[in-house]
Amino acid sequence: MLNAIAESLFAGFLYLVVNKHPNDPLPLLAQEFLRFVLAKIAQERVWREGHFSIPADVFGCQLKTMLSE
């Protein structure tokens, strides 16, 4: 239990910055990369490797936001 608490203290957010004009769509390569990163299969792999995955409600919301821009 203590180990899980200690590990959760090191969990944080990872921010990705894309150099583009705010009104331009994401470049296709960036869109595909983010689709993969936010996909359920990729998040399951992250978890299996012992890292913290993105919660399903968060990556689902981010994917919808990304695709609507």
Backbone bond lengths (Angstrom), bond angles and torsions (degrees), N, CA, C in turn:
res aa  C-N    CA-C-N  psi(-1)  N-CA   C-N-CA  omega(-1)  CA-C   N-CA-C  phi
1 M - - - 1.453 - - 1.519 110.96 -
2 L 1.324 116.70 -45.77 1.458 120.62 -179.96 1.522 110.69 -62.75
3 N 1.336 116.41 -37.58 1.458 120.42 178.83 1.531 110.67 -62.17
4 A 1.331 117.51 -43.13 1.462 121.62 179.12 1.522 110.79 -63.20
5 I 1.333 117.15 -38.58 1.462 120.60 178.42 1.522 109.85 -66.94
6 A 1.310 117.50 -43.27 1.458 121.28 179.68 1.522 110.63 -62.54
7 E 1.329 117.19 -42.28 1.457 120.06 179.67 1.524 111.00 -65.78
8 S 1.323 117.71 -37.18 1.460 119.45 -178.38 1.517 111.69 -69.04
9 L 1.315 117.85 -22.30 1.461 120.02 177.55 1.523 111.95 -67.70
10 F 1.328 116.67 -23.72 1.456 120.90 -178.98 1.522 112.52 -93.77
11 A 1.312 117.70 -2.94 1.461 120.58 178.84 1.519 108.27 -75.50
12 G 1.290 115.31 138.27 1.458 120.12 178.85 1.510 109.44 -151.30
13 F 1.283 114.74 -174.11 1.453 120.31 179.98 1.516 110.26 -94.79
14 L 1.302 115.68 147.06 1.454 122.22 174.53 1.523 105.86 -112.18
15 Y 1.301 115.61 122.63 1.461 120.59 -179.45 1.513 109.30 -101.80
16 L 1.308 116.09 137.15 1.450 122.52 177.49 1.514 107.76 -114.15
17 V 1.310 116.81 126.87 1.458 122.08 -179.11 1.522 107.94 -111.68
18 V 1.330 115.66 128.96 1.459 121.15 178.24 1.518 107.45 -113.42
19 N 1.307 116.08 126.86 1.457 121.46 -178.76 1.529 109.24 -82.58
20 K 1.331 115.60 96.93 1.466 121.56 178.56 1.518 108.75 -155.58
21 H 1.313 116.55 161.53 1.461 120.99 175.82 1.520 108.08 -69.20
22 P 1.335 118.15 140.35 1.481 120.28 -177.19 1.524 114.82 -56.26
23 N 1.326 118.17 -29.58 1.469 120.22 -178.15 1.524 113.21 -88.67
24 D 1.326 117.19 -9.61 1.464 120.70 178.96 1.529 110.05 -83.73
25 P 1.328 116.74 147.59 1.473 118.43 175.18 1.523 110.20 -71.12
26 L 1.314 115.13 162.30 1.461 119.45 175.67 1.524 109.24 -63.71
27 P 1.326 117.62 141.42 1.466 118.63 173.92 1.534 109.54 -58.45
28 L 1.314 115.96 150.15 1.466 121.52 -175.61 1.529 112.16 -56.51
29 L 1.321 117.20 -42.63 1.459 120.41 -179.73 1.531 111.00 -62.62
30 A 1.329 116.98 -40.55 1.473 120.80 177.96 1.524 110.44 -65.98
31 Q 1.335 117.48 -39.52 1.469 121.10 177.94 1.529 110.66 -60.69
32 E 1.315 116.57 -46.55 1.461 120.29 -178.42 1.522 111.51 -66.41
33 F 1.329 117.04 -39.23 1.453 120.47 177.30 1.524 110.55 -61.49
34 L 1.334 117.16 -46.16 1.462 120.86 -179.66 1.529 111.63 -67.16
35 R 1.321 117.17 -36.38 1.467 119.67 175.46 1.521 110.32 -59.16
36 F 1.342 116.01 -43.13 1.462 119.61 179.18 1.521 111.05 -65.85
37 V 1.328 116.82 -48.45 1.470 121.27 -177.93 1.521 110.75 -59.37
38 L 1.327 116.90 -39.04 1.458 121.12 -176.93 1.527 113.27 -87.33
39 A 1.315 117.37 -3.27 1.466 120.59 -179.65 1.527 110.54 -70.85
40 K 1.311 115.14 149.10 1.463 121.06 -179.13 1.528 111.59 -58.43
41 I 1.329 117.19 -40.88 1.464 120.33 -177.83 1.534 111.21 -64.31
42 A 1.326 117.23 -37.81 1.463 120.24 178.48 1.525 110.88 -68.85
43 Q 1.332 116.37 -39.69 1.464 119.76 179.78 1.531 111.02 -67.92
44 E 1.330 116.64 -34.75 1.471 119.62 176.08 1.525 110.52 -64.94
45 R 1.314 116.22 -38.42 1.470 119.53 178.45 1.527 110.99 -65.92
46 V 1.311 116.72 -41.34 1.466 121.18 177.28 1.528 109.41 -57.46
47 W 1.328 116.26 -45.56 1.473 121.15 -179.88 1.528 111.16 -63.54
48 R 1.339 116.61 -44.34 1.476 120.61 179.75 1.526 112.02 -61.90
49 E 1.319 116.88 -30.57 1.463 121.18 -179.88 1.528 111.79 -79.41
50 G 1.341 116.63 -2.72 1.452 120.35 175.30 1.516 115.22 94.83
51 H 1.335 116.53 13.41 1.459 120.34 179.39 1.527 109.12 -105.27
52 F 1.302 116.67 171.16 1.464 121.16 177.96 1.521 109.27 -84.95
53 S 1.315 115.73 127.09 1.458 119.63 177.74 1.524 109.47 -91.08
54 I 1.317 114.64 167.22 1.459 120.52 178.10 1.526 107.35 -79.32
55 P 1.337 118.77 131.43 1.473 120.00 177.97 1.536 110.80 -58.19
56 A 1.319 116.66 144.44 1.467 122.53 -175.09 1.522 112.46 -54.98
57 D 1.337 118.02 -40.87 1.461 119.13 -178.75 1.522 111.54 -67.04
58 V 1.323 117.19 -30.74 1.467 120.79 179.98 1.520 110.58 -75.47
59 F 1.344 117.89 -48.23 1.463 117.05 -177.04 1.518 111.42 -70.71
60 G 1.322 117.96 -30.21 1.460 119.92 175.02 1.515 111.94 -64.11
61 C 1.315 116.13 -42.91 1.470 121.65 178.57 1.523 110.31 -66.10
62 Q 1.326 117.87 -42.84 1.462 121.07 179.97 1.515 111.20 -64.90
63 L 1.322 117.27 -39.94 1.461 120.48 179.68 1.523 110.67 -64.64
64 K 1.326 117.15 -42.73 1.471 119.91 178.24 1.520 110.49 -64.17
65 T 1.329 118.03 -40.90 1.468 121.62 178.69 1.527 110.34 -62.85
66 M 1.321 117.00 -44.75 1.444 121.29 -178.29 1.521 111.17 -63.75
67 L 1.326 117.11 -42.25 1.459 120.51 -176.75 1.520 112.50 -74.42
68 S 1.320 117.63 -20.57 1.467 119.64 -179.08 1.515 112.58 -85.34
69 E 1.321 117.99 -12.12 1.473 120.67 -177.96 1.500 111.52 -80.95
